């Protein structure tokens, strides 16, 4: 029995020495693609909300009950047009009192001046009378201003986009009753990083998409222009305010609509491009290629990026087959099975093409 076991063991050792019974390493399924030459753009993508180019809040400068409203939301108004009135009876009464006090003070002042000029009145008495006259004149002017301010007027030509005024509401001084916007032009305020703002210039064209109005998810049918760049960086956020004017967003545009912007900061018309997913997850400066003897790790220098691809400045040639999926577990000794290439696309005996 012992002899038989020994002989069997020796036989197994002999077969193992010849390589019989050893399991070969299974090939790793990968997808591979050749680089393509296509235009590449560096794009800053931001978003904001549509605002009017000019918009003002119309506030009260005097207090009192509102007794008339002459404008409603969506009305077109002109500069100086009366939108509402505040009860003016008290202000008229105050003005009459100011007028009466002014007439008395003026008469006293003129009399005192004549006497002073003739040397019959002391300078101190004359100056006191003049101060009374000046105060009365100022009170009269103030009374006229306050009475005029009982009429709430639009400061600009535009559209009433908001109204809070209500009849008999007791309005307080500096209370917002209307908002008027010039809807002949629009803008989108955005913020960009301090690194990005260095790539943006006044007058630069911007691709614009209003989500609610765009025909499809990828279209940016409108064109805007960078119209303002703030001169300082917000130290709290490290961002800079920028405004993009959108002169013709369409008849269906509404204030507050969500808007996406693409600011193109660089263009390379014939870039060598590979998919972004091909980049090494560790440093982004390496990719795996299909070499003659197996996978090969190539060091690359990258350029512009977009949503799908990365520009290759050096390290790859157009005929290099780049592994774009399945590269996470690769080593230079791995065997490959390219699942998206025809057999003739494989480069070397180490590549096992997908069987039909």
MOURBEL-V204357 format. One record per residue. RES is the residue in one small letter. D_FIRST is the distance of its C-alpha to the first C-alpha in Angstrom with 1 decimal. Layout:
# MOURBEL-V204357
res:RES d_first:D_FIRST
res:RES d_first:D_FIRST
This chain:
# MOURBEL-V204357
res:x d_first:0.0
res:x d_first:3.8
res:x d_first:5.4
res:x d_first:5.1
res:x d_first:6.4
res:x d_first:8.7
res:x d_first:10.0
res:x d_first:10.7
res:x d_first:12.5
res:x d_first:14.4
res:x d_first:15.5
res:x d_first:16.8
res:x d_first:18.6
res:x d_first:20.1
res:x d_first:21.4
res:x d_first:22.8
res:x d_first:24.6
res:x d_first:26.2
res:x d_first:27.5
res:x d_first:25.5
res:x d_first:25.0
res:x d_first:27.7
res:x d_first:30.5
res:x d_first:34.0
res:x d_first:36.8
res:x d_first:38.9
res:x d_first:42.6
res:x d_first:45.3
res:x d_first:48.0
res:x d_first:51.4
res:x d_first:55.0
res:x d_first:57.0
res:x d_first:60.7
res:x d_first:63.1
res:x d_first:66.0
res:x d_first:69.3
res:x d_first:72.9
res:x d_first:75.2
res:x d_first:78.0
res:x d_first:77.0
res:x d_first:79.1
res:x d_first:78.9
res:x d_first:80.2
res:x d_first:81.1
res:x d_first:80.6
res:x d_first:82.6
res:x d_first:84.2
res:x d_first:87.3
res:x d_first:89.9
res:x d_first:93.0
res:x d_first:96.3
res:x d_first:99.9
res:x d_first:101.2
res:x d_first:104.0
res:x d_first:103.9
res:x d_first:106.2
res:x d_first:106.6
res:x d_first:110.2
res:x d_first:111.1
res:x d_first:114.2
res:x d_first:116.4
res:x d_first:118.5
res:x d_first:117.6
res:x d_first:119.0
res:x d_first:118.4
res:x d_first:117.6
res:x d_first:120.4
res:x d_first:119.6
res:x d_first:116.5
res:x d_first:117.1
res:x d_first:113.6
res:x d_first:110.3
res:x d_first:106.8
res:x d_first:106.6
res:x d_first:110.3
res:x d_first:111.4
res:x d_first:113.6
res:x d_first:115.8
res:x d_first:116.5
res:x d_first:119.0
res:x d_first:118.6
res:x d_first:119.0
res:x d_first:115.9
res:x d_first:117.1
res:x d_first:120.0
res:x d_first:120.2
res:x d_first:123.2
res:x d_first:125.9
res:x d_first:128.8
res:x d_first:128.0
res:x d_first:127.7
res:x d_first:131.0
res:x d_first:132.7
res:x d_first:131.3
res:x d_first:132.5
res:x d_first:136.0
res:x d_first:136.1
res:x d_first:135.0
res:x d_first:137.7
res:x d_first:140.4
res:x d_first:139.3
res:x d_first:139.2
res:x d_first:142.7
res:x d_first:144.1
res:x d_first:142.2
res:x d_first:143.3
res:x d_first:146.9
res:x d_first:146.8
res:x d_first:145.1
res:x d_first:147.7
res:x d_first:150.6
res:x d_first:149.0
res:x d_first:148.5
res:x d_first:152.1
res:x d_first:153.3
res:x d_first:151.0
res:x d_first:152.1
res:x d_first:155.7
res:x d_first:154.9
res:x d_first:155.5
res:x d_first:152.0
res:x d_first:149.7
res:x d_first:146.5
res:x d_first:144.3
res:x d_first:145.8
res:x d_first:145.4
res:x d_first:141.8
res:x d_first:141.0
res:x d_first:142.6
res:x d_first:140.6
res:x d_first:137.3
res:x d_first:138.3
res:x d_first:139.1
res:x d_first:135.8
res:x d_first:133.8
res:x d_first:135.6
res:x d_first:135.0
res:x d_first:131.2
res:x d_first:131.0
res:x d_first:132.8
res:x d_first:130.3
res:x d_first:127.4
res:x d_first:128.8
res:x d_first:129.1
res:x d_first:125.5
res:x d_first:124.2
res:x d_first:126.2
res:x d_first:124.8
res:x d_first:121.3
res:x d_first:121.6
res:x d_first:120.9
res:x d_first:117.2
res:x d_first:117.0
res:x d_first:114.2
res:x d_first:114.0
res:x d_first:112.3
res:x d_first:112.3
res:x d_first:109.2
res:x d_first:107.6
res:x d_first:107.4
res:x d_first:103.7
res:x d_first:103.9
res:x d_first:106.7
res:x d_first:106.7
res:x d_first:110.5
res:x d_first:111.7
res:x d_first:115.3
res:x d_first:116.8
res:x d_first:113.8
res:x d_first:114.9
res:x d_first:113.7
res:x d_first:113.2
res:x d_first:114.0
res:x d_first:111.2
res:x d_first:109.5
res:x d_first:107.7
res:x d_first:109.3
res:x d_first:108.2
res:x d_first:105.8
res:x d_first:107.1
res:x d_first:104.9
res:x d_first:105.8
res:x d_first:103.4
res:x d_first:104.5
res:x d_first:101.6
res:x d_first:98.3
res:x d_first:96.0
res:x d_first:92.4
res:x d_first:92.0
res:x d_first:88.5
res:x d_first:86.9
res:x d_first:84.8
res:x d_first:83.0
res:x d_first:84.9
res:x d_first:82.5
res:x d_first:83.3
res:x d_first:87.0
res:x d_first:87.2
res:x d_first:86.2
res:x d_first:88.9
res:x d_first:92.5
res:x d_first:95.6
res:x d_first:96.4
res:x d_first:92.7
res:x d_first:91.8
res:x d_first:89.3
res:x d_first:87.4
res:x d_first:88.1
res:x d_first:86.5
res:x d_first:87.9
res:x d_first:85.0
res:x d_first:87.3
res:x d_first:89.1
res:x d_first:86.6
res:x d_first:85.6
res:x d_first:81.9
res:x d_first:79.4
res:x d_first:79.3
res:x d_first:83.0
res:x d_first:85.4
res:x d_first:88.6
res:x d_first:91.1
res:x d_first:92.2
res:x d_first:93.3
res:x d_first:94.6
res:x d_first:93.9
res:x d_first:97.2
res:x d_first:96.7
res:x d_first:94.4
res:x d_first:94.9
res:x d_first:95.8
res:x d_first:93.5
res:x d_first:89.9
res:x d_first:89.2
res:x d_first:87.8
res:x d_first:86.0
res:x d_first:84.0
res:x d_first:84.2
res:x d_first:85.7
res:x d_first:88.9
res:x d_first:91.0
res:x d_first:91.7
res:x d_first:93.8
res:x d_first:93.3
res:x d_first:96.3
res:x d_first:95.7
res:x d_first:99.2
res:x d_first:98.5
res:x d_first:95.5
res:x d_first:97.0
res:x d_first:99.3
res:x d_first:96.5
res:x d_first:95.5
res:x d_first:95.9
res:x d_first:96.0
res:x d_first:92.7
res:x d_first:90.5
res:x d_first:87.0
res:x d_first:87.1
res:x d_first:84.4
res:x d_first:85.3
res:x d_first:83.7
res:x d_first:85.3
res:x d_first:84.2
res:x d_first:84.3
res:x d_first:82.8
res:x d_first:82.1
res:x d_first:80.1
res:x d_first:80.7
res:x d_first:77.8
res:x d_first:74.9
res:x d_first:71.3
res:x d_first:69.5
res:x d_first:66.0
res:x d_first:64.9
res:x d_first:65.1
res:x d_first:61.6
res:x d_first:60.2
res:x d_first:61.2
res:x d_first:58.6
res:x d_first:58.6
res:x d_first:58.5
res:x d_first:61.7
res:x d_first:63.0
res:x d_first:63.4
res:x d_first:60.3
res:x d_first:58.8
res:x d_first:55.7
res:x d_first:56.3
res:x d_first:54.1
res:x d_first:53.7
res:x d_first:52.4
res:x d_first:49.1
res:x d_first:48.8
res:x d_first:50.7
res:x d_first:53.4
res:x d_first:55.3
res:x d_first:59.0
res:x d_first:61.7
res:x d_first:64.8
res:x d_first:68.4
res:x d_first:69.7
res:x d_first:73.3
res:x d_first:74.7
res:x d_first:72.8
res:x d_first:73.5
res:x d_first:71.7
res:x d_first:69.2
res:x d_first:69.1
res:x d_first:69.3
res:x d_first:71.2
res:x d_first:69.3
res:x d_first:71.6
res:x d_first:69.0
res:x d_first:65.3
res:x d_first:64.9
res:x d_first:66.2
res:x d_first:67.0
res:x d_first:64.1
res:x d_first:61.5
res:x d_first:59.1
res:x d_first:59.0
res:x d_first:56.2
res:x d_first:58.1
res:x d_first:55.3
res:x d_first:51.7
res:x d_first:52.2
res:x d_first:51.4
res:x d_first:47.7
res:x d_first:48.1
res:x d_first:47.1
res:x d_first:47.9
res:x d_first:44.3
res:x d_first:44.3
res:x d_first:44.1
res:x d_first:46.9
res:x d_first:47.7
res:x d_first:51.4
res:x d_first:52.2
res:x d_first:55.9
res:x d_first:56.2
res:x d_first:56.0
res:x d_first:53.4
res:x d_first:56.0
res:x d_first:57.0
res:x d_first:53.6
res:x d_first:53.8
res:x d_first:50.7
res:x d_first:47.1
res:x d_first:46.0
res:x d_first:48.0
res:x d_first:46.5
res:x d_first:49.4
res:x d_first:49.4
res:x d_first:48.3
res:x d_first:50.9
